[in-house]
């Protein structure tokens, strides 16, 4: 068994594992590997030349400290229940600590995994507000902005002590918008609107839907509707106020 960064000839295996674990389309997977992927931000378990498990990360900051957002942790179905995910998480923690990271953050894809990650020192913090609504009769003015403007504006809208994400992660999202009293990231999914982050005036959600010409949408914002992210500190770190823009 080898745990290390992937090499180029393992990319097809990583894509196949991703599709098996998460069910994304070839187009969605290719988009990630074309924009968000780096061999230096991926660790995989190789058994007899085959990728058996993998995870990825993006750089973030919390109170000026560098942390990693672990993402898309998956084990190939023929190798599950062998402790590979545990070995992979332990290995990435050690590697990140050796590279001056102060901790990691992740978002469990289902409630049952919160207990699993607690075994590695993760603790749930904060939460997320999530709601679905119908469009308003009248659209509100909406301006498309680039990721750099969004990142700059985001710092003014976020609760103090929030985790800040880097530019590469923002590249993986579809588009960003600004309106009076709010900013948001948004993407169309199966005839509906998915807003992984709405910061500012959440009452503008119905008007945002009308601006897109869509009947329904799901929005996420800072809040406490449900637990969302977990932090594993490698040193003393204040509890984050909020983590958003999860890729799921």
C-alpha positions, 0 to 999 in steps of 0.5 A: 500500500502506498499513500502519496500524491497521484501521478498523471497516469492515475487521473483516469482512475481518480475520475472513475472513483469520483463518479462511482462515489458521488455520481457526478456526470463526466462533464462535472468531473472534467470541470473539476479536474480542469479547474480545481484539481492539483496533484499537490492538493490530492492524496490517494491510496494505491494498492497493486497499482490501483487507486483505492481511496482518495481525497482533495483539499483547497487552501483556506484561512482562519484568523490568518492561519492556513487551514485545508478544506478536505473535500471528496473523500472516497474509497473504491467500493471493492476496498471499503471496510478495510480502514483505508479512509482512516489511514488516508485522513491520518496521512493527510493530517500528518502531511499538512502539519508538516507543511505548516497548516494549522488545521483542517475543515470538512463537510460530512456528506451525511449525518452519520459521518459526523461521528466517524470524523469525531474519531480524528479530532473533528468537532462540529461548529456553527451551522448553515441556514438553508431554505427553499422558496418560490420566485417573487412577482418582480425581479430585483436588479442583479449584476454579475461580478468576477471571483476577485470582486466577490472575494473582496466583498465577501469579507465585508458580509461574512460574520467575524471569524469566518473561514476564508476560501482561496481563489482556486475554490472559487474557480469551481463555482459557476457565477457570482452576483451582487445586488443591493444589500447582498452578494451570492454565488448561484448555479442552475440545477435541473431547472431550479436555482441552487445558491450555495451562498447568499450573504446579506439580505436573505429576503432578496431570495425570491427576487433573485429567483425572479431575476433568473426567471426560475420558479424555485430555488434552494439557498444557503446562508449563515445560520443554524438550520442544521449542522454543517462543517467540522474543524480539526485543529492542529494547534489552538484555534478559535472556533470558526463562526461560519464556513460556506461555499462547500462543493457538494 
